């Protein structure tokens, strides 16, 4: 799909930050999927009006965050997920030594034999792969930075409901300590926004890192596009990161013709103000009850209640299904 980026020149938000957040959102919501080639600096300069040097700096920042990779003579591409260290055999040898075989463990026994394995080796490979996956499925961690632990709580709640497994939320800053204390393998689930630092920390340990794609919010964005000018839009979320990105995306989408107010649902004063005046309120699932109560309390002060949209989820449903398959459900 063709993604259009919009820069508001009169915004207090630097143009490079606007572009960085929009591209990051396109990657995290899988509008730009792994392997997708980003527009050239020339093409993006023509679309946004930014200088090519500014765009190059944004691409470099995206590369530093681990979201994209530069391929010499080819361009900038969205990074795919990388596997950490794999399982070991019963003799303690890493299966990475048999990487050509490991990639086809699930294809067929005949293919394994063609790769030079005997029957005992093939059996050992299959059993080790199955055992490792079972051990990874037994422990699921959700990881997010302390500064945006709210988004980790969103992911943990949704995974708890979907997987019916104990989910442990771990701040990124404490991940090393937690992994050092664990003797079993596990699966770490995180957002693509945090994938690079999580992979860097997890790489020495026998764990898998699984990055979920976020919901594309297309329905919500379409409703916002249709709002009349000068409408009052309230955004409530448990995640400070979601609120920051929302402000950039919405300002790029509508400029100054909407009054956009964002808040954490725990800020009761600001929440009540939104409930009394907003034309449209959008919240995440974790904030639903608090927003519902605030809207009900503000009803006597309003001629008509605000329109209220509760985002269905944060994690894209396709990611949930893929994770279930990876965990053996």
LINRABEL-V100516 format. One record per residue. N is the residue number from 1. SS is DSSP state (H for helix, E for strand, L for the rest). OMEGA is omega as a letter, one per 40 degrees, with the letter a starting at -180 (999 if undefined). Layout:
N;SS;OMEGA
N;SS;OMEGA
//
This chain:
1;L;i
2;L;a
3;L;i
4;L;i
5;L;a
6;L;i
7;L;i
8;L;a
9;L;a
10;L;a
11;L;i
12;L;i
13;L;a
14;L;a
15;H;a
16;H;i
17;H;i
18;H;a
19;H;i
20;H;a
21;H;i
22;H;i
23;H;i
24;H;i
25;H;i
26;H;i
27;H;a
28;H;i
29;L;i
30;L;i
31;L;i
32;L;a
33;L;i
34;L;a
35;L;a
36;L;i
37;E;i
38;L;i
39;L;i
40;L;i
41;H;i
42;H;a
43;H;a
44;H;i
45;H;i
46;H;a
47;H;a
48;H;a
49;L;i
50;L;i
51;L;a
52;H;i
53;H;i
54;H;a
55;H;i
56;H;i
57;H;i
58;H;i
59;H;i
60;H;i
61;H;i
62;H;i
63;H;i
64;H;i
65;L;i
66;L;a
67;L;a
68;E;i
69;E;i
70;E;i
71;E;a
72;L;i
73;L;a
74;L;a
75;E;a
76;E;a
77;E;i
78;E;a
79;L;i
80;L;i
81;L;i
82;L;i
83;L;i
84;L;i
85;L;a
86;L;a
87;L;i
88;E;i
89;L;i
90;L;i
91;L;i
92;L;a
93;L;i
94;E;i
95;H;i
96;H;i
97;H;i
98;H;a
99;H;a
100;H;i
101;H;a
102;H;a
103;L;a
104;L;a
105;L;a
106;L;a
107;L;i
108;L;i
109;H;i
110;H;i
111;H;i
112;H;i
113;H;i
114;H;a
115;L;i
116;L;i
117;L;i
118;L;a
119;H;i
120;H;i
121;H;i
122;H;i
123;H;a
124;H;i
125;H;a
126;H;a
127;H;i
128;H;i
129;H;i
130;H;a
131;H;a
132;H;i
133;H;i
134;H;i
135;H;i
136;H;a
137;H;a
138;H;a
139;L;i
140;E;i
141;E;i
142;E;a
143;E;i
144;E;i
145;L;i
146;H;a
147;H;i
148;H;a
149;H;i
150;H;i
151;H;i
152;H;i
153;H;i
154;H;a
155;H;a
156;H;i
157;H;a
158;H;i
159;H;i
160;H;a
161;H;a
162;H;a
163;H;a
164;L;i
165;L;i
166;L;a
167;E;i
168;E;i
169;E;a
170;E;i
171;E;a
172;H;a
173;H;i
174;H;a
175;H;a
176;H;a
177;H;i
178;H;a
179;H;i
180;H;a
181;H;a
182;L;i
183;L;a
184;L;i
185;L;i
186;E;i
187;E;i
188;E;i
189;E;i
190;E;i
191;E;i
192;H;i
193;H;a
194;H;a
195;H;a
196;H;a
197;H;i
198;H;i
199;H;a
200;H;i
201;H;a
202;H;a
203;L;a
204;L;a
205;L;a
206;L;i
207;E;i
208;E;i
209;E;a
210;E;i
211;E;i
212;E;i
213;L;a
214;E;i
215;L;a
216;L;i
217;L;a
218;H;i
219;H;a
220;H;i
221;H;i
222;H;i
223;H;i
224;H;i
225;H;a
226;L;a
227;L;i
228;L;i
229;L;i
230;L;i
231;E;i
232;E;a
233;E;i
234;E;i
235;E;a
236;E;a
237;L;i
238;L;a
239;L;i
240;H;i
241;H;i
242;H;a
243;H;i
244;H;a
245;H;a
246;H;a
247;H;a
248;H;a
249;H;a
250;H;i
251;H;i
252;H;a
253;H;a
254;H;a
255;L;a
256;L;a
257;L;i
258;E;i
259;E;a
260;E;i
261;E;a
262;E;i
263;E;i
264;L;a
265;L;a
266;L;i
267;L;a
268;H;a
269;H;a
270;H;i
271;H;i
272;H;i
273;H;i
274;H;a
275;H;a
276;H;a
277;H;a
278;L;i
279;L;i
280;E;i
281;E;i
282;E;a
283;E;i
284;L;a
285;H;a
286;H;a
287;H;a
288;H;a
289;H;i
290;H;i
291;H;i
292;H;i
293;H;i
294;H;i
295;H;i
296;H;a
297;H;a
298;H;a
299;H;i
300;H;a
301;H;a
302;L;i
303;L;i
304;L;a
305;L;i
306;L;i
307;E;a
308;E;i
309;E;i
310;E;a
311;L;a
312;L;a
313;L;i
314;L;a
315;E;i
316;L;a
317;H;i
318;H;i
319;H;i
320;H;a
321;H;i
322;H;i
323;H;i
324;H;a
325;H;i
326;H;a
327;L;i
328;L;i
329;L;999
//
